[in-house]
């Protein structure tokens, strides 16, 4: 039994890091989620309760991408060490 159907109409967006396909319906039951877009998106939500649907400019995504970049830089720099990195 489906309680909510979401569809990406324009732009690009992701649900917990997984890119959403344009014009594909995603069916959710008893789930909470966060959809994020770097450049904006138009999303249609049908069914279920829309009481918790909102948009916000406040997001931790920039911090997440910065942490990812810092870890990747550490991985790259450790590959030039004269001894193997710890396992």
One Martini backbone bead per residue (centre of mass of N, CA, C, O) as a GRO file, in nm:
protein
   87
    1UNK     BB    1   0.093   0.039   0.026
    2UNK     BB    2   0.063   0.368  -0.079
    3UNK     BB    3   0.128   0.715   0.043
    4UNK     BB    4   0.364   0.821  -0.163
    5UNK     BB    5   0.435   1.034  -0.450
    6UNK     BB    6   0.737   1.099  -0.634
    7UNK     BB    7   0.852   1.364  -0.872
    8UNK     BB    8   1.082   1.462  -1.111
    9UNK     BB    9   1.054   1.741  -1.336
   10UNK     BB   10   1.313   1.929  -1.263
   11UNK     BB   11   1.633   1.888  -1.274
   12UNK     BB   12   1.832   1.811  -0.983
   13UNK     BB   13   1.839   1.521  -0.754
   14UNK     BB   14   1.859   1.381  -0.413
   15UNK     BB   15   1.851   1.073  -0.212
   16UNK     BB   16   2.085   1.014  -0.010
   17UNK     BB   17   2.290   1.029  -0.286
   18UNK     BB   18   2.061   0.955  -0.491
   19UNK     BB   19   1.978   0.989  -0.799
   20UNK     BB   20   1.716   1.128  -0.972
   21UNK     BB   21   1.482   1.064  -1.203
   22UNK     BB   22   1.320   1.175  -1.455
   23UNK     BB   23   0.981   1.108  -1.447
   24UNK     BB   24   0.991   0.927  -1.189
   25UNK     BB   25   0.832   0.720  -0.976
   26UNK     BB   26   0.816   0.742  -0.617
   27UNK     BB   27   0.755   0.509  -0.357
   28UNK     BB   28   0.612   0.565  -0.026
   29UNK     BB   29   0.632   0.414   0.308
   30UNK     BB   30   0.683   0.522   0.604
   31UNK     BB   31   0.879   0.778   0.519
   32UNK     BB   32   1.179   0.956   0.558
   33UNK     BB   33   1.321   1.246   0.383
   34UNK     BB   34   1.588   1.394   0.173
   35UNK     BB   35   1.599   1.644  -0.067
   36UNK     BB   36   1.862   1.737  -0.296
   37UNK     BB   37   1.992   2.051  -0.449
   38UNK     BB   38   2.230   2.244  -0.615
   39UNK     BB   39   2.027   2.389  -0.869
   40UNK     BB   40   1.751   2.280  -0.861
   41UNK     BB   41   1.395   2.181  -0.834
   42UNK     BB   42   1.106   1.995  -0.947
   43UNK     BB   43   0.848   1.868  -0.731
   44UNK     BB   44   0.616   1.599  -0.697
   45UNK     BB   45   0.349   1.548  -0.453
   46UNK     BB   46   0.152   1.256  -0.375
   47UNK     BB   47  -0.016   1.202  -0.129
   48UNK     BB   48  -0.053   1.176   0.172
   49UNK     BB   49   0.137   1.382   0.386
   50UNK     BB   50   0.221   1.740   0.360
   51UNK     BB   51   0.309   1.856   0.651
   52UNK     BB   52   0.648   1.797   0.601
   53UNK     BB   53   0.676   1.988   0.362
   54UNK     BB   54   0.989   2.152   0.267
   55UNK     BB   55   1.206   2.430   0.245
   56UNK     BB   56   1.576   2.492   0.240
   57UNK     BB   57   1.895   2.663   0.296
   58UNK     BB   58   1.960   2.461   0.517
   59UNK     BB   59   2.270   2.267   0.500
   60UNK     BB   60   2.519   1.997   0.524
   61UNK     BB   61   2.644   1.942   0.236
   62UNK     BB   62   2.902   2.114   0.235
   63UNK     BB   63   3.037   1.963   0.467
   64UNK     BB   64   3.038   1.685   0.333
   65UNK     BB   65   3.214   1.760   0.082
   66UNK     BB   66   3.456   1.862   0.248
   67UNK     BB   67   3.515   1.596   0.395
   68UNK     BB   68   3.559   1.427   0.143
   69UNK     BB   69   3.797   1.593   0.030
   70UNK     BB   70   3.986   1.561   0.273
   71UNK     BB   71   4.004   1.250   0.265
   72UNK     BB   72   4.110   1.228  -0.024
   73UNK     BB   73   4.371   1.389   0.025
   74UNK     BB   74   4.485   1.189   0.235
   75UNK     BB   75   4.496   0.944   0.049
   76UNK     BB   76   4.686   1.064  -0.162
   77UNK     BB   77   4.922   1.147   0.032
   78UNK     BB   78   4.967   0.852   0.151
   79UNK     BB   79   5.076   0.718  -0.122
   80UNK     BB   80   5.378   0.870  -0.075
   81UNK     BB   81   5.470   0.703   0.139
   82UNK     BB   82   5.742   0.490   0.258
   83UNK     BB   83   5.489   0.354   0.391
   84UNK     BB   84   5.238   0.178   0.487
   85UNK     BB   85   4.933   0.201   0.565
   86UNK     BB   86   4.704   0.148   0.774
   87UNK     BB   87   4.439  -0.106   0.830
   0.00000   0.00000   0.00000
